Every structure is written in structure tokens, then in C-alpha cells.
Amino acid sequence: MMAIIGAGTFGGYKIDQWLGNDFKGFTLGLMIFSVVLAIVYGTRSLLKKDGRPKSEDRRSEREKEGL
């Protein structure tokens, strides 16, 4: 998660530096976007049961039942 936030912030900083902006709008915008992206990434990884998609769970349950 820290890598996502760091990459977004650094990218925004470099864009602002390249454009010569006085107001660091790209830094702020990409930083907020990367925080939201990191939260979504972290939440999805926490909610995964064991890393397998649900279709594989159903298939393995059917194989256990002999179908």
C-alpha cells in the first residue's frame, strides 16, 4: 500500500515539477487518487478467503461431492 501511495505522489510531484506549476495540483490529485487506490487494494486483499476465485471454490466442492 505504501508503494502505491509513494508512486502516485512521486509521479504527481514530477509532473508538477516538469510543468513548473506553482500550485501542486497534480501532486495533490495523484496523492488522493493513490490513497483511494491503496485502500481498495488493501480491502480486496483482506477480503479474499484463500486467494482462489469463487468459481474454483465451487468446482472443488463439486469434485468433493463426486459430481
C-alpha positions as CSV (number, residue, x, y, z in Angstrom):
1,M,0.0,0.0,0.0
2,M,2.8,2.4,0.8
3,A,4.4,1.7,-2.6
4,I,1.1,2.7,-4.4
5,I,0.9,5.9,-2.4
6,G,4.5,6.7,-2.8
7,A,4.5,6.1,-6.6
8,G,1.4,8.3,-7.1
9,T,2.8,11.1,-5.0
10,F,6.2,10.9,-6.7
11,G,4.5,10.9,-10.1
12,G,2.4,13.9,-9.3
13,Y,5.4,15.7,-7.9
14,K,7.4,15.1,-11.1
15,I,4.6,16.2,-13.3
16,D,4.2,19.5,-11.4
17,Q,8.0,20.0,-11.5
18,W,8.1,19.3,-15.2
19,L,5.2,21.8,-15.9
20,G,6.6,24.4,-13.5
21,N,3.3,24.7,-11.6
22,D,3.2,27.0,-8.5
23,F,0.2,25.2,-7.2
24,K,1.0,21.5,-6.8
25,G,-2.3,20.2,-8.2
26,F,-1.0,17.1,-9.8
27,T,0.8,16.1,-6.6
28,L,-2.4,16.6,-4.6
29,G,-4.7,14.9,-7.1
30,L,-2.5,11.9,-7.7
31,M,-1.8,11.6,-4.0
32,I,-5.5,11.4,-3.2
33,F,-6.1,9.0,-6.1
34,S,-3.3,6.7,-4.9
35,V,-4.6,6.7,-1.3
36,V,-8.1,5.6,-2.6
37,L,-6.5,3.0,-4.8
38,A,-4.4,1.7,-1.9
39,I,-7.4,1.4,0.3
40,V,-9.3,-0.5,-2.4
41,Y,-6.3,-2.8,-3.0
42,G,-5.9,-3.4,0.8
43,T,-9.6,-4.1,1.3
44,R,-9.8,-6.5,-1.6
45,S,-6.7,-8.4,-0.4
46,L,-8.1,-8.7,3.2
47,L,-11.5,-9.9,2.0
48,K,-10.0,-12.8,-0.1
49,K,-10.5,-16.1,1.6
50,D,-7.6,-18.1,0.3
51,G,-6.7,-16.3,-3.0
52,R,-8.8,-18.5,-5.3
53,P,-11.7,-17.2,-7.3
54,K,-15.1,-18.3,-6.2
55,S,-15.6,-20.4,-9.4
56,E,-12.7,-22.6,-8.3
57,D,-14.2,-23.0,-4.8
58,R,-17.4,-24.2,-6.3
59,R,-15.6,-26.6,-8.7
60,S,-13.6,-28.1,-5.9
61,E,-16.8,-28.5,-3.8
62,R,-18.4,-30.4,-6.7
63,E,-15.4,-32.6,-7.1
64,K,-15.5,-33.5,-3.4
65,E,-19.2,-34.5,-3.7
66,G,-18.4,-36.6,-6.8
67,L,-20.3,-34.6,-9.4
